[in-house]
Amino acid sequence: MARKSEGILRTSRSVLLNRNVRALAITGIVSGVYLGMFNGILQLFPGALGFGVATLGIMMSIGNRFTGVATSIIQPFAGHYSDVHGRKPVIIAGSIATIASMGLFIGTAVTASWVLMFAAFLLYGASALGNPVTQAVVAESVGLDERKMGVAYSAIFLLGTIPGVVAPYVAGVAVAEYGYPFIFMVAALLESIDLYVYLKELSETKHEERAAQGGRGFSFREALRLPKGSVGYSTALALDAFGFGITTSIIYALIADRFGYSPAEIGLLVGVWSLAIIATQYPATQLLLILGPRRTLALSELLGTLLMVGWLVVNSLPLFLLLSVVFGTSVSTWVPGVSSMLMTHSPSGERGSLGGKVAAIRGLVAFPGPVIGGFLYAGFGYQAPILASVIVTLAATLMILKFVPETSRS
């Protein structure tokens, strides 16, 4: 085990010396600050303007950067565009869209306009168009080496999570002191730093493949077509997104409404969640290398189900903090595993688009989740949306074991 541990550390140092991986790690840290602030605060924002939980569900179904409608629609086209024309322009476009969405959020905070809020969430979700492209950049930057990919994804994810330990609590305090516009202005400034790093440091990784593909052009059909053999695991990942989306996209608003927690206390829950991700990322990377993606993702899904069961029964802040640890462990075993699995099994020339296509399927299946969760809460109470999530995540675990590939095609 000691040799394996040393190997992971040595590999981490090696991949972080790569210019692209290092640039993405730096931008991950910077954006991790405002994303950490948003993890709890963004769920409280509509309520602060006088809108209900059902409205929050609608907004999160539109603008959630992981499974929202806007994210789902834009990512397959962005990924395919990057396969044809290059990665860097798409990543830069995503950064610019993020900055613009912060301006709309500021306008929403000032005017309490439902229309502006809808536009802000829509653009914020669409700004994730570069997410699958960065996965491809990492994979191509480390020569598609499976071990290096797993370690690189874990390292970038870990570094991006570190600011989330304190950012949510600080955001809760800052909102109480300065209001929501201040938070969105800080986010716009931080994303501007990311944009500068992308422009100055990020290198294109598509040169060789683009030359080999000759005159290949953009095609709407190709942007939406799934590679052979990917339908099963895409469906399994989509079911996971739906199950988690019912509850996790609105859970902090539910907890605040049910138990009366303040923004600072919600920030504390999110901070412990981030700390748990950091603390468990190293053993999670070891599990990924030892168990492979299928068993690691199934374990993550089971931890998510345990989390939902906990949310059903606990009613005190210390116990919610303990569940944040379970939540963080589930995430740390999930995110690098999915990225590594997708890039390992994506056909040559489709590394950017496969991530986008899978994200689109996940999002289109999952986007009703927050809406369903909001209406279940309004109609049947706190436990209804959580119980629905328990049932769906159990089904997702079985599908992951059946459909997620175990090893690489090679």
Residue, then its C-alpha position, 0 to 999 in steps of 0.5 A: m500500500a505504501r508503494k501505491s501511495e507513493g506512486i499516486l503522489r509521484t503521478s500527481r506531481s508529474v501531471l501537475l507539471n503539464r502546462n494544461v493540467r496546471a492551468l486547469a488546476i489553477t482555474g479550478i482553485v479560483s472558480g472553486v471559491y465562488l462555486g463554493m459560495f454558490n453551493g448553498i447561497l444560490q439555493l437561498f437566493p430566490g427565497a430571499l427575493g420572495f419566491g417559493v421552493a417551487t420557483l427554486g425548483i424551476m430555476m435549478s432545473i433550468g440553470n443547474r450547472f450539472t443537470g440543468v436544461a440549459t447545460s444539457i442542451i449546450q454541452p453536446f454541441a459544444g463538445h462536438y464543436s471542440d472535436v472539430h475546431g479545437r478545445k480552447p475557444v469553447i472553454i473561453a466561451g464558457s468563461i465569458a458566459t459565466i461572467a455575463s451571467m453574474g451581471l444578470f444575477i446582480g440585476t436580479a438581486v437589485t430588481a427582484s425581477w422574475v424575468l432577469m432571474f430566469a435569464a441569469f439561471l439560463l445563462y449560468g447553466a449554459s456557461a458550463l459548455g466547457n465542462p466536457v471539453t476540459q475533460a478531453v483536454v486533461a485526457e489528451s494532455v496526459g497522453l490518454d494514460e488511464r492511471k494519469m487520467g484518474v490521478a489528474y482528474s482527482a487532483i484537479f477536483l481536489l484543488g478546486t474543492i479546497p476553497g469550498v471549505v470556508a467559502p460557503y460560510v464566508a458567503g453566508v456571513a457576507v450575504a447578511e452583511y453586504g447582500y447578494p450583489f456583493i457575492f455575484m460581483v466577487a464571482a465575476l471578478l474571480e471568473s475574469i482571472d480564470l479567463y485570463v489564465y485560459l487566454k495566456e496559459l491553455s494550449e490547444t490539444k487537437h492539432e494532430e487529430r484535426a489534421a488526421q480528420g481532414g475536412r470534417g465539419f460540424s454536424f448536428r447529427e454527429a453532435l447528438r449521436l451516441p457512440k456504439g455501446s454507450v447507451g447503457y452506461s449513459t442511461a445509468l448515469a442519467l438515472d443517478a442524476f435524476g435521483f440526486g436532482i430531486t433532492t440535492s438541488i434544493i436540499y439546503a432550501l428544504i433544511a432552512d425552511r423546515f428547521g429554520y437554519s440561517p445562511a451561515e449555518i447552511g454555509l457551515l454544512v456546505g463547508v463540511w461537505s467540501l472538507a469531506i471531499i478533500a479528506t477522502q479524495y486521496p483514498a477515493t483515488q486509490l479505490l478508483l485505481i484498485l477497484g476500477p470505475r464500475r465498483t467505485l461508482a456503485l459504491s458512490e451511489l450506495l453512499g448517496t442512498l445512505l445520505m438520503v436515508g439520513w436526511l429522512v430521519v435526522n433533525s439536528l445540526p450536528l447530525f446534518l454535519l455528519l451527513s455532509v461527510v457522507f455526502g462529500t465521500s460520495v462526491s469524491t468517489w464519483v466525479p473522477g471515476v466518471s471522467s476517467m471512465l468516459m475518456t477511457h471509453s470514448p472513440s478517437g475524435e469524439r472525446g469532447s463530444l462524448g462527455g457533452k452527449v452523456a451530460a445532455i442525456r443526464g440533464l434531460v432526464a434529470f432536469p424535472g428532478p428539482v421541479i418534482g422535488g419542489f412540488l413534492y415538498a409543497g404537497f406532501g412535506y419534507q420527507a416526500p422528495i427525499l424518499a423519492s430520491v432513495i428509490v431512484t438512487l437504489a435503482a441507479t446502483l443496480m444499473i451502474l453494476k450492469f452497464v458501466p464498463e469495467t476496464s478499458r477497451s484496450 
